[in-house]
Amino acid sequence: MIIACHCTDCQTFSGAPYRAVVIMTRENITIDGEVSEYTKVAESGNERVQGFCGVCGTQVFARAPDGSVYNVRTGFLEQHKSLVPVKHIFAKSRAPWIDTIGEAIWHEAGPASKQV
């Protein structure tokens, strides 16, 4: 399942209004290379282990302390453009403008590029 998490921790860690993740069990994930980990205590008091590349800092996952469930960050996956969230969680802390984002002016690339 692919979700968009709007909790304040995801906003802080990603520097964005939400973070899209694929929820997976340990049996369904393969990680090549070294992953550095940091354990964060959320507002709820729950611990989440944050996994990231120790070389470039790319955020790879958050997982339960027992390693049973992983929230894999979609942004670094090759197929990220096709991974559409089917559920949004922590609506209580979503950015108040998130519902109107489609109404904003969009550009092909940088701010001086063609509007789309």
N, C-alpha and C positions, 0 to 999 in steps of 0.2 A: 504494500500500500504506500502511496506517495501522499505526503501531507505537507502543508505549509504551517509552520509553527510561528506564532506571533508573541511568544512569551518574551519577557524582558531579557532573559539570559540569551536567547537566540538573537534578539535585536542587538545586544551589547557585543556578543562574540562575532557576529557577522558584519556589524556596522550597517545593517540594512533593516527595513521595517519588518521583515520576516525571513525565515530560512526554510527552503524546501528540502525534504529528506525522504529517503526510501527506508521504510521500516523492514528490517531483516533479522532473521535468527542467525546465530553463530554458524549453523550448519550450511547456510546459504551464502556465505561470504568468504572470499579469498583475498588476502592482503599480501602483496609482494613488497618487500622492502621494510625498512625500519619505521615505526610509528612512535612518536613521543606522546606521552599521555600526561594529562593534568586532571586531577579530580576536583570538581566544582560542586559546592553545595548550593542547590537552587533555593529560590524564595520559599518553596514548599518544604524545605528541609531535606529533600531527596538528594542523594549523591548521584552525579553523572560523570563518567570518565570521558574527557574530551581527547580525541585522538587527532594528531596533526603531524605533518611532515616536519621532521627536525631540521631539514635542510632549507626548505623554502617557506615553511609556515602554513602551507595549504591545509585547511581544515578538512579532515577526512571523515570523522564520525563522532558521535557521542554514543556511549553504551552504558548499560546497566552495570553496576559494580561486579556482578557475578558473570558478566559476559554473555548473558542469555539473549539479549536484544540489542541490536545496533540501529542507530539512526544514521544512515549514510548520507552525507551531504551530496546533493545532486550536481552542484555547480562544477565540480572537477571531473565528472564522468563524461566520457565521449558522447553519450546519447542524451545529455542533459536537456536539450531542446525538446525532446519527445516525452520527457518525464513530467507530466502534468499533475499537479496535486488534485486529489479527489476529495480532500477534507482540509479544513482550516481549524486549528486549535488555538486556544488562549485568545479568543475574540475580545475578552475583557481588556487586554493590553495592546490590542492592535492600534496602529496609527490611525488617528481620526479621519485622515484623508484617503485611506486605502480604498474605500468604496468608490471614489471618484477618479481614480488614477487613469482610467480610460478616456476621460474627458480632457486630459492635459494635452499640450502640443507635443508631438513626437517628431524626432529627427532621425534620418537614416544612420547617421554616425554622430560626430561631434555637434556642438551647439550651432556652428555656422553652416552645417550641411543642410541639404534639402529636407523640407518638412514632408512627412508622409501621412 
